[in-house]
Amino acid sequence: MPTTHIDHPIDFAQDPANLTYTFGGASPVAEVATPAVLTTSTLDAYAGRLTDPSVKPTDVDFGGYLNPQTGPFLVNGARPGDTLAVHFRSITPHFDYGISAVLPFFGALSSTPQTPTLQAALDDRAWHYAIDTASGSVRMDALDSDHSFVFDLDPMHGTVGVAPAGGEVHSSLTPGAWGGNMDTPEMRAGATCYLGVNVPGAMFSFGDGHARQGEGESCGTAVETAMDSTVVLDVVHDYVTPWPRIETDAFIMTTGSARPMEDAFRIAHTEMVHWIAELTGMSTSDSYQFVSQASLTPVANAVDTNYTVVCKIAKSHLKGTSIYGGMHDRLKAL
């Protein structure tokens, strides 16, 4: 089957109200015939409203529009019970800056509406990061001193997902079994994300570009920036993926999103145990023992409406197994 190439430009100056802020409940912006190479852009999580580093986030009227998505894209031929494979060929910052902020009653180290205390709100502040794609660097300048730090540029998409099952509609700020705002740095160029299809056409959307993010996203925001991205899409028919999975050249990964974080951990590790049993033919008990000794468990985010935990297994332990019929390598080659 020939590969479809789709360019879907977006207007960076458009009214943020015209963008998509949910998974489910939105009409498609375009139809895609797979396999497809999709080139498009995404706005930052602030919908382009926070650009001046001297302006506090609470001084900006976001109008309720946060974490806009590009999409949804209707994937022709994708049916419930299938899996949508999304390979990130490239993720490149659109601008030469990114913004990270501390917001009142938001973040892992602050009192929040979900876990209120008598602690006063932290002062809201914004840090302006200089992004240099040529050198592959991101520079942080401290606000209260003359300290400056240069980090590696590590672009990723915090939000990747499809329409949920059962006609549900969820905010783009929330991660779940449909994907959504997982905020894992593993979703970088070179990674393939597998998402279970819940509705005809899958209704794929993505956004929330981060120039870089530490594991856990502890203050609640990464280096938020607009992105130009190219993804390769295809469908694995008649294969159910209950929770989002990620594959790279070196690892396979499962995700779980819930509160408390203990439940997110359990989902991710349970999913990995079942996947290992399927890939190797081992019993559930032996697979449980294998995962217990071989897994890595980065915390993707500890700040969203649901937390996300990732379970990673090195593919070097799984030589000779077929992972989604070699889909990751096929999408890389398109």
Number of C-alpha atoms within 10 A of each C-alpha: 5 9 14 14 15 16 11 13 12 14 10 15 9 11 10 21 14 9 19 26 24 21 29 26 16 15 12 16 14 13 15 19 19 19 20 20 24 20 17 17 26 27 27 27 28 22 24 19 17 23 15 12 16 11 14 17 21 12 9 11 10 16 9 10 17 22 25 28 28 22 25 26 20 22 24 17 16 25 20 18 18 22 26 29 25 25 29 24 20 18 24 21 26 20 14 13 19 28 24 22 20 20 20 17 20 21 21 16 13 22 18 16 9 9 8 10 11 6 10 10 14 15 11 16 17 19 20 21 23 18 25 16 16 7 9 14 17 22 18 19 15 12 12 6 7 7 9 10 10 14 12 15 22 20 25 28 27 29 26 26 32 28 29 23 15 9 11 10 14 18 17 27 22 22 27 22 21 27 32 29 29 30 35 24 23 23 23 23 20 19 24 28 27 29 28 31 31 23 20 16 22 29 29 26 27 26 30 30 34 31 29 23 24 17 17 24 22 19 19 19 23 24 27 29 31 27 25 18 22 20 22 25 25 25 25 21 15 12 15 17 20 17 19 27 24 23 25 20 13 11 16 22 26 26 30 31 33 21 15 12 18 13 16 22 24 17 23 24 25 20 21 25 25 17 19 23 17 15 16 14 12 15 14 16 11 14 21 18 12 17 19 12 9 12 16 14 16 17 22 26 32 24 21 23 17 21 27 33 30 28 28 23 22 16 17 10 11 15 9 10 15 11 16 15 10 10 20 22 16 12 22 15 8 13
